[in-house]
Amino acid sequence: LTIFMTPDKKPFFAGTYFPKQDRWGMQGLETLLKAIHIAWKNNPEKLLSSSEKLFEILNQPVSTEEDVDNTIMEKAFLLFQSDFDRTYGGFGVAPKFPTPHQLFFLLRYWQQTQEDMALAMVEKTLEGMYCGGIYDHVGYGFCRYSTDQKWLVPHFEKMLYDNALLPIAYLEAYQVTKKKPYAQIAEEIFTYILRDMASLKGGFYCAEDADSEGKEGKFYVWTKKEIKEILGDEDGEKLASYFNVTEKGNFEGSNILNIIHRPLVEEESCFIKECKEKLFHAREKRVHPHKDDKILTSWNGLMIAALAIGARVLKKEQYQIAAEKAVQFIEEYLTRFDGRLLARYREGDADFPAYAEDYAFLIWGLFELYQTTFNPNYLEKAIQLSYDLIKYFWDEEQGGLFVYGKDSEQLIARPKELYDGAIPSGNSVAAFNFLRLAKLVHDPELEQKGQQIIRTFGSQINDYPKGYSFALMAQLFSQVPIRTIVIVAQDKDLQVKKMMEMIHEQFMPFTLIIFYSKDQEELKSVIPNIENYKMIEGKPTAYLCQNYTCHEPITDLNELKEILDSSLKIK
């Protein structure tokens, strides 16, 4: 991005890329500099007028406050349906981005309406992405986007945020369908993250470049000859057939491994697994793409959320440990002495006051970690950071959260963003967080703030709901009668663990969970009347509460399962 500014730092002209010299009919930077110099010398008033107009545009409200339309969920679903690629999954035409939060919304829409097409779109997209070349079938993890309709040829860059949000989508689909491949794909993504993207101190790096040795994709692609040299002629031929490898290739004379047009199997054969492992070890000897080793609070928050969800759904303690280690990293290295979060860490240097999305994404991660561990410290930290987020970022005049805080460097404009693009916006995630926390701890102020965010951007959402899928998740959460499950026990004994596993096996996005025991005394100061929930006959006891009413306490696992299976509908 190239910006030309007045001496008082007000922009009057901007563009993306300018070559040094004129070429291909494009004005070069040298020519442009001369033209701007002449214009400033001969008629500075015109440039100043342009600057003022631009300043006014930048400071105009981005949205008009209004209630979200009552039919907005159906409108969003129909937009997704009309844009759906029925052959390969995903939405729209190339380039195609994963945008997992669109799938989150569709799963919740399906859960409430039982609209089969919503679930079908999710499954087709998840399978299409995995089968394509956007997924690294040898080393695991997803690339940033596909340059073609089939998910075959990716931009080979791997981003932490994609590989945090995507496993959540696969895990939720696994909860809904019980199809093991979805769980296995999530596990593979976590394998990649913990192997290649985790720092020794616990934070997660933000990206791996697309190119190595000056050529995009060189690290990831294969010739048929290379595969045969590693596996031998017979095994190489079999694997080449499985992954659609040809002599001609599908990418600049080489091959991007893919299983497009091949159905997902319950589990890969031992032969395929062994061959992939051999290819992986051979590939490790290549020159690796550059690793962007910045550690960002925002994207680490997403990864904490993903690992916490993975830990409880897949019953994998190592994911919980990794999530908790990342929280410790942020507390130690990305938190200022006064408690203010910072945005970026690299090689011992932490800098820049955190942005709204840093707070929102980390709060999401802490909330999910509480729902996995039931450590009250994570819940208390999520609440504290929520009020810090409001203190630094809230727009007192029009509602919603500014991108940067009132204590940060003040620029010519202070924007607010709700659009859920490659990643969800800070406002969308904050609204979701506030509403969930409010329900869990009975906090009317957080509930009001969450609802206000949605109303602040109401006109934008109503105009194009498909662009605000995470915000719609928050809105849907505010419409559905939320169910709270309180489990009371002496400690986390075997019966409690069985109860937890039974709960976590199911897709229940509108259910919140609290665990209370003699070791959870600090919950009394966070959740009102929590001490009113008592064990029955000294046994672990579950209370299922909805609309301010609780069912009779449950101590029997079969009875608990029967009630969990009951559905919740939109009001």
N, C-alpha and C positions, 0 to 999 in steps of 0.2 A: 504494500500500500504506500502510495506517495501522496503526501499532503503539503500544500503550500499555505503558509500562514502569514498574517500581519505581524508586526513587531510585538503586539500584545497577545499573540498566540491564538488569534481567531482565524480559522481556515476560510479560504475563499476559492480554492480549487483543489481537486483531488482526483486520483486515478489509481488503477491497480498496478499494472506492470508497464513500464516504458523502457524500451531498449536504449542503450547508450546513444546510438546514432539512428537516423531514419532508416527504416527497412520495411519491406512488405506493405508499403502504404501506411505504416504507422509512424507517427511523429516520435522522434527520439528525444531523450532527456536533454541533450545538449541544445537542440532546437527549441524545446519547450522552455528551458531556462532563459534563453535569449528573448523569446517572445514575452515571457512574464516580466523580465527586466524592463523591456521597452514599455509594456503596458503600465507597470508601476511608476515608471518615470514620467510618462506622458499623461496618464489619466488615473491617478491613484484613487480618486473618488469613486470611480466605477467599481474597482476591486473592493473597496471598503463597503460599498453598497451591497455587492454580492456577498461579502462576509456577513453583514447584518441580516440579510435575508436567510442565509444558511443557518445562522445562529437562532433565528426565530423558528425555523423548521425543526431544528434539533431539539428545541425546548417545548415543542407542542405536545400536549398529552397524547399518548399512544392509543388510548382507548377511552370509551365513554362508559361510565358506571351504569350497569343495568343488570337485572336478574337474568340468569341463564334460562333459556327457553325450556319449558317442561318436556319437550320432545327431543331435547338435544342428543340424548344417548342414541335414540333410533336414527336421527339424522347422521350422526357420526358413523354408526354402523353401516348405513346405506352408502355413505361416501367411500368407506373402505371397500365395501362390496363392489361398487362400480369401478374402483381402481385396482381391483385384485387381479393378479396374474394367475389364471387358473391352470396354466401349464407348468410354471416353475415356482409359483409362490411369490410372495412379496407384493409390493404395490407400485404401480406406475411402470415406467420404462427405464432403460439404462440412462445414467448410472443408478444402481439400486443400493440403498443403504439398509443395514439391518433394522435400525430404530426399534429396539425391543419393547419400549414402552407402549408402542401401538399394539403389540401382542398382549401386554399386560391388560390394557383396556378391553380388548376383545374377549379375553378369558373371563374378566369380571362381568362383561355384558352377557356372555354365554351363561355364566353361573346364575345370573338373575332372570334371564329370559328363556333359557334352554333353546336358544336359537342355534340350530346345528351348524349353520353356515359360519357363524362366528368362530366356533371351535375348528371347523374344517379349514378356514383360512389360516388359523394359527398353526395347525399341524402341517399343512402344505408348505408354509413358509419356513418353519423350523427344519423340516426335512429337506426342502430345496436348498437352503443355505448350507446345511451340513454336507449334502451330497456334492455340492459344487466345489470349485477351486478356491472360493473365498475362505474355506476352511483348510487349515494345514493338516492334512491326513497323516503326516509323518511326525511332526513335532507338536501338533495340537494348537488350538487357539484360532481365532478368527481375524482375518484382515479387515481393513477399514471399510471397503465397499467394493461392489462388483462393477466393472466397466461395461458389462453386457447383461442381457436379459436373463441368461441362464445361471447366473451366479458362478460362471466358469472362470473368467479372467479378473482377478482382483487388482486393486491398487494394493500392493503387497505390504504396506505399512500396517503394523499391529498396534492398536491403541488399548490402553488399560481400561478405558471406560466401556468399550465394546465388550471386552472380555470380563467385565463385571456385570453388565446388564444382561448379556445373553444367557449366562448360566441360570439367572433367575427365571428367564422365560422358559428354558428347558425344564427346570425343576418344577415350575408351576404346571407345565404341560404333563409332566410325569405324575404329579399329584392327581390331576384330573383323569388321565387315561390309564395310569399304571403301566405304561409302555416302558420297558427297561432301557431301550436305546436312548431315550431322553435323559435319563439319569446318568447313563454312561458318558454321554456327550458333555454333560455338566462336569463330571469327574475329570474328563480329559482336559477341559479348559482350566480347571483348578490345578491340574498337574503341570500344565504349561506355566501358569502364573507363579506357582510356588517354586518351580524349577528355574525359570528364566527371568522373572520380573520382581522377585522379592529381594530387598537389600538385607544385609546381615543384621542390621539394626531393627528390621521389621516393617519399614515402609515399603511401598511398591513403586517401582519406576513407571514412567508414564507412557513410553512408546518404544517400538523398534522400527528403524527406517525400512523403506521399501527396497532400497538398492544396496548392493555390495559390489566392490571392485568397479564402481562407476556404472553398474547396469541394474536396472530394476528387475527384481524377481530372480536374479541369478542364483541366490542361495536356495531357492525353493523348487526350481524346475529340474527336470530330468530328461535325458535322452534314453531311448530304449537300450542303446548300447551300454550306457552307464549302469542301468539296472541289471542287465545280464552279467556284466563284469562283477557286480557285487553278489548276485544271487545264483549265478550259473545260468546256462541257457534254458533248461527246462523250467526251473522255478521262476526265472526272470520272465519267461514267456507267459506263464500263468498269472503272475502279478500284473504284468503289462495289460493283459486282457481284463483283469478285474478293475484296474484304475484307468481304463481307456487310453493307454499309452500306445502311440504309433510311431513308425519311423519318421513320418512327416512332422508330427508334433501338432500341438494346438496353440503354441505361443512362441513365435519367433524361432521356429525350428526345434524347440524343446517341448516338454510336456508338463502341464500342470495336472497333478494327480486329481482325479475326480471319480465319483460313482454316479454321475447323472444318468437317469433312466434305470438305475438299479434300486430296487426297494430296500428299505432299511431292514436289517436282520436283527433277530433277538440278541445275537452275540456273534462277533466275527470269529471265523475259524482260527484254530491255532496256527495254521499255515500263514494266514494273512497277518496275524499279530507278530509272528516270528520274522516275517519278511520286512514288515514296517520297522521293527526294532533294528534290523540290520541296516536298513536305509538310513535310519536316524543316526546310528553311530558313524556311518560313512559321511553323512551330511555334516556332522559335528566337526569334521576335519576341514571343511570349507571356511572361507573367510566370512565371518558373520556380519550381518547388517549392523550398523551403528545403533547402540542402545541410548536412547534419550533418558539419562539417569536423574532427571529432575523428579522430585517427589512432591506431588500436588495434594494438598489437603482435600480438595473436592473429589478427585478421582479415587483417592484412598478411601474416602467415605463410602463411595459406591462399592468398592471392593470389600470393605468391611461388611456392608449389608449383604453382599452376595455370599461371602464365606459364612456368615452367621446363618443365613437361610440354608446353605448347603450342609452345614453341620447338623442342623436339626432334621432336615428332610432325609439326608443320606446316612445319618447316624455316624458321622465321621468327626471324631474329636479333634483331629489335626487341623481341620478348617476353623474350628472355634479358637484353637490356640493361635493360629495365624492372624485371625481377626483381632483377637485381644492384643497381640503383639503390635499390630499396626496402630491400635488405639494408644498403646503406651508410647509408641514412637511419636505420634502427634502431640501427646501431652508433654513429652520431654523436649522435642526439637521444634515443634511448630506452634507452641503456645508461649506468648510473651509473658514477662514477669507479672503483668497485671491481669492475666487471663485472656487477653485479646488473641484470637487465632491469627496465625500468619498463613500465607498462601502457598509459599514455595520453599523447598529445601534442596540444596545441592552442595555436596562436598563440604559439609560443616557450616554452610551459610544459609540461614533462614531469613526471608525478606518478604516485604509487601503485606500490608494489612489484608486479612482475608476478605474475600468477596462474599456476596450473599449466597452464591452456590456452594462455597466452601462450608459455610455454616449449615446450610440446608442438607447437603449430601452427608456430612458427618453426623448430623442429628438422626438422619434416616438409618445410618449404620449403627449408631448407638441404640436406637429403638429396636432394631432387629436383633442386636446382640443381647439386649435385655430379654426379648421374647425367646431367645435360645438358652441363655444362662440363668436368667432370673436373678442376676446380681443387681441389687438396687442401685449400686453406684452408677451403672450405665443409664438407668432411668433418670436418676437425679441429674446427671451430667447433660442428658438430652434436654431436660426441662430448663436447666441453667443456660445452656447455649441458645435455646429458643428465645428466652427473654433478652439475651445479648443480641441476638439477631434483630429483634424488634427495636432494641435501644439504638443500634448503630444504623439500621437500614430502613426503618419504617417511614413511609410518606404520611406525615400527619395531616396533610391537606386532602389528598386524594386516595389514600390507601395503597396497599401493595408495598413491595420492597424494592429499593433502588439497587442497582448493580453493585455500587461501591458505597462504603460507609461514610458517615458524616465526619469521621476522624481521618479519612484518607485524603490524598491530594484532590482538590476540587477542580474539575475540568470545566470546559465551557458548557457542558450539558451533563445532567445526571439522569441517565436513562433507567427505565424499568423494562424487564423482559419477561414474557410469559410463554413465548413460542417454544414448543417442544420439538427441537430439531434432531440432530444426531444424538444429543443427550437432552434429558428433560431440563427445563429452566429452573432456576433457583426458586422463583415464586411458586411454580407448580408443586415442587417437592416440599417447600415450606408449608403450603396449604395442606398437603397430605399429612405432613408431620404434625402440624398444629391440631388438626381434627382428630387424629389417632391418639395423641397425647391427652387431649382434652377429654376424650371418652374414657381413657384408662384411669386418669387421676382426677376426673371431675373438675376441670379448670375452665370456667366459662369465658375467661379472657382469651385463652388460646383458641377456643372454639369460635369466638367472634372474629378474631384475626384471620383464622383460616377461611371462614365464610366471606369476610371482607375482601380477601385477595381475589376470590373467584368473581365477586360482584364488580370489583374494580376493573377487571378485564372482560366483563360480560359481553360487551359489544363485539370484541375480537373473537371470543369463543363462539358466539352466535353466528357470526359471519362465516367462519371456517372451522368448525369443530374438529375436523381431522388433524389440524395443526396443533391441537392442544390436548393430546391423548392423556398425558399424565395429569393435567389439570382436571380432565373429565374423571379420572380415577378418584381425585379428591372430592369432586362434586358428587359422584356416585356414592362414595363413602358417607357423605352427609345426608343422602336420601334413604339409605337402607337402614332398617332397625338393627343396630349393632349388638352383637352378642358378646358378653364377657364370661370367661370361664375362670373361676377362682378355685385353685387347688390348695387345700390346707393339709399339712402333715407335719410330723415331728422333724423329718428330714427327707431327703430324696432317696427313699428306699426303693426296692424293686417294684412295688405296686405303683409308686409315683412315676417311675420311669416308664412303666407300661402305659399308664394314663397319658403321659406326655407323647410317647410314640404313637399312640392311637390318634391323638389330636394332630400331630405333625404329619401324619400320613395323608391327611385330607386337605383338599384345597378349600380353605375357609378364609377368604380375604376380608370378610366382614366380622371376624371373630378376634377378640383380644384375650390374652391369657395373663393371669397373675398367679404366682406361686408364693404362698405365705407359710412360714414355719417359725420356730423359735429363734432361728438365726436371722430372721428377716425383720427384726424389731424396727429398724429405721424406716420401713414402709409406712409405719403409722403416721409419720410426719409428711408423707407424700400422697398417700391414698386414704381419703377419709373413711372412717368406720371399718377399716380392713380387719381390726381385731374382733369385729362382730361375727366373722366367719369362723366357725368352730369345727373341730373334728367330731365325727359321730362314732361313739363306742371305741374311741382311740384309733380308728382306722383312717388312712388317707381319704379325704372327702372332696368331691368336686361339686361346686355350685355353678349352675348355668343360669345366667341372668340376662334379661332382655326387656327393654321398655320399663326399666325400674322395677322389674319383678323377677324373682328367682324361683326356679323349679325347686322341688324338694331335694335336699342334699343327696348325693349319689356316692355310694362306696363300691358298687358292683360294676365291673368292667363292661359286661354285656349291656347293662342298662345305659351306661355312658355312651357306648357305641350307637345304640339305638337312637338316642336323642341327638347325637352329633350328626346323624344322617338326615335329620330334618332340615328342610330347605328354608332359606330366607328370600323374601320377595321385595321388590321395590314397593314403597308405600303407594 
